[in-house]
Amino acid sequence: MYPKDKQKKISLVSLLPKKQYKLSSVLPEPGYRGNLSGGNTVHPRIYTQIIALLPVYLLQISYGMNSGFPAILTPQLREDCSEFSITADQESWIVSLDNLLTPVICLLSGPLQQAFGPRTMLMVACLPYTVSWLLVSFANNHHTIYISRVMVGFSHALLSTTVYTIEVSSIEMRGTCSVLESVLRCVGCVLVYTLGLFYRWQSIANVSIVIPIFAFLCSFLSPESPYYLVSKQKYVQAEDSLTRLYGPEYESWREVGLLRKVR
């Protein structure tokens, strides 16, 4: 065994067979700005990705508002001058009913997104939120509140399992776009708590219903997931979707080719 001062350091590159590998095939060229896996030399456009994700972000705000809403609703209904009174048992049901069907819908969400597309299921997720706020606006008994909370669970499940953000955002933006969802969910909670300081619960419902409706309208401006379109062999639509997401200078055809190989 050699002494430590005489040991030689072996370069990993020197271990590669000289005739089969070149250093240029292992490392990217200087100034390379594209996707290492796809060879795309154009940076995906950022603001078009944010616009496409607006429905997700608006629904995340609605998610947070619906999650925090029982903390405003139940104390106001327990007041002596409330619109109608509830018992402690009814209060516990109002707080927990949004989780009644959520696990089942979460299990079904994956197959539904594969069948109809992530963007389509986002549009579907807007409807229970809208119906829930509408029911609360006209509620005059606890049974109506029960139904509204169950409807909230439907949207919660579809939104928490969506793959739309992952499939439409570029590799550089994927982490930021995903983290922003959790941030906006917390913003929704804080927003509904703030509204609860100044308004009654039905007034809050009248204002909050605007968010899922606006998210539904924004969904028409968002392209469908390119990965989903490729899985359905809609290659031209997938290329158009990538062009809308990443810009006209982006080599969408190359990305579609890579997705076809993955499939």
C-alpha positions, 0 to 999 in steps of 0.5 A, spaced: 500 500 500 502 506 498 503 512 503 498 517 503 503 523 500 504 518 494 497 516 492 495 519 486 488 522 484 485 519 478 480 523 474 473 520 473 474 522 465 480 518 464 476 512 466 472 513 460 474 509 454 477 514 449 474 511 443 467 511 445 466 518 449 468 525 448 468 530 454 463 534 449 458 529 449 458 529 457 458 537 458 454 542 455 457 547 451 459 554 454 453 559 454 448 553 453 441 555 455 436 550 453 434 543 456 439 538 457 434 533 455 431 536 450 436 540 446 432 546 446 436 552 445 430 557 447 428 559 454 421 558 455 417 564 456 415 566 463 409 570 463 405 566 459 406 560 464 403 565 469 397 567 465 396 559 464 396 558 471 392 563 473 386 558 474 390 554 479 392 560 483 385 563 483 382 556 485 388 556 491 386 562 494 378 560 494 381 553 497 384 557 503 378 561 503 373 555 504 378 552 509 378 558 513 371 560 512 368 555 518 372 559 523 368 565 521 361 562 520 360 558 526 362 563 531 357 568 528 352 563 528 353 562 535 351 569 537 344 571 540 343 575 534 345 570 529 341 569 522 339 562 525 342 558 531 346 552 531 348 547 536 355 544 538 354 538 535 351 541 528 358 546 529 362 540 529 359 537 523 360 544 519 367 544 520 368 537 518 363 535 513 368 538 507 372 532 508 367 527 508 368 525 500 375 528 499 379 521 500 374 518 494 374 524 490 382 524 490 382 517 488 378 518 482 381 524 480 387 521 477 383 517 472 379 523 471 385 527 469 387 522 464 381 521 461 378 528 460 385 532 461 387 536 467 385 543 464 378 540 464 378 538 471 380 544 473 374 547 470 370 542 473 373 544 480 370 551 479 363 549 479 363 546 486 366 552 489 361 556 486 355 552 488 358 552 495 358 560 496 351 560 492 348 556 497 351 559 503 349 566 501 341 563 501 342 559 507 337 559 512 338 553 516 344 548 518 342 543 512 344 548 507 350 549 510 352 542 510 351 541 503 355 547 501 361 544 505 360 537 502 361 541 495 367 544 498 370 537 499 369 536 491 373 542 489 378 541 495 380 534 492 380 535 485 385 541 486 389 538 491 391 532 486 391 536 480 397 535 475 396 541 471 402 545 474 407 540 473 405 538 466 405 546 463 410 549 467 418 549 464 423 545 468 426 552 470 419 555 473 416 548 476 419 549 483 417 556 483 410 555 480 408 549 485 411 553 491 406 559 489 400 554 490 401 553 497 403 561 498 396 563 495 392 558 499 395 561 506 393 568 503 386 565 502 385 563 509 388 570 511 383 574 506 377 570 509 379 572 516 380 579 515 373 579 511 370 576 518 373 582 522 368 587 518 363 583 515 357 577 516 358 570 513 353 571 508 356 578 505 363 574 505 360 569 501 357 574 496 364 577 495 368 570 495 363 567 489 367 572 484 373 568 485 371 561 482 367 564 477 373 568 475 377 562 475 373 558 470 373 564 465 380 564 465 381 557 464 378 558 457 385 562 456 389 556 458 392 551 454 391 544 455 396 540 458 401 538 452 403 531 456 395 529 456 395 531 448 400 527 446 398 521 450 391 522 446 396 522 440 393 530 438 400 532 436 399 538 433 394 541 438 400 539 443 405 543 439 400 549 439 399 548 446 407 549 448 407 555 443 402 558 447 406 556 454 413 558 452 413 562 446 413 562 438 420 562 438 421 555 443 422 549 439 415 546 440 416 540 435 422 538 439 419 537 445 413 534 442 418 529 439 421 528 446 414 527 449 412 522 444 418 518 446 417 518 453 410 515 452 
